[in-house]
Amino acid sequence: SIGFYISDHPLNEYGEIFKQLNISAFKDFSKNDLNEALVAGTIMSIQEKKSAKGTPFAIVKFSDNNGEFELFLFAELLVNNRDKIKESESFILTLQKDKSNGRVNLRKILSLEEIINKPYSKVTIELSENYNIEEMKKLLGNKGDTKIHLIINNKNKKIHYNLQDSRKFDFNQLKTMKNKEYVKKIIV
């Protein structure tokens, strides 16, 4: 591994969800006055070790859009997440600054894949007059856990509908819908 991506960083396609979750770049978090933040990172390397007392820990090198950074993954976090922390996998990290020594500590690690596939609880979709009802039926056809509210613009009026049944609507669905020319906006 030469330490950078030839084409594009794997995190670049998730800009929309990072805005929603208020994700910071590690470099920005380390320089600002915030005590805690969410940071996204892709694992570049993992070195597992044992402390003098025999407790496992790992030094994990992450990469984000602004560079690389290393964090310690201590015993409990390491053991609880060992099966999913693999090189080239991406995560959302809850980081906290230790004021006494200036160190950044990893408090929580969540797979980016899990977050992306997690359904939204409620979504409002506003459509322009030229909407395609058949395509909308297909896009919102799968039952799920998301309550859908539609706003249809029709001759200077806005018509509001709540779909009777909850539907499947996650980040992938959001990306697909935002690319439709008749979707004015989506509020999650």
Salt bridges, closest charged atoms under 4 A:
GLU13 OE1 - LYS175 NZ 3.40
GLU16 OE2 - LYS178 NZ 3.09
GLU48 OE1 - ARG82 NH2 2.87
GLU68 OE1 - LYS61 NZ 3.63
GLU114 OE2 - LYS84 NZ 3.44
GLU126 OE2 - LYS158 NZ 3.11
GLU134 OE2 - LYS137 NZ 3.74
GLU135 OE2 - LYS180 NZ 2.86
ASP165 OD2 - LYS143 NZ 2.86
ASP170 OD2 - LYS168 NZ 3.51
